[in-house]
Amino acid sequence: MKWSCFLNDASLGRHTVAHDLYNSDWTVPFAAGKLAAIGYRAGKQVATNELRTHGAAAKLQITAPQIPWAGDLAFFEIAVVDDAV
């Protein structure tokens, strides 16, 4: 599989990852914005992943999981989010 990497829409090149590996090291300089990876197999796009930097913490976002729980416990996910959320 081949992976292309983009930092703020500027290409950082393409790496080949062996079919029996599940990761690859790729050194990328830090820059605020968006880091995207696109995976290709036989020239066809088959995977994507994107990470974005965030702004200053603005609030807590609390959500309950969609899985029903029985008993005396309650589970919640708490995330710190910025103004973009």
Secondary structure, 3 states (H helix, E strand, C coil): CEEEEEECCEEEEEEECCCCCCCCCCCCCCCCCEEEEEEEECCEEEEEEEEECCCCCCEEEEECCCCCCCCCCCCCEEEEECCCC
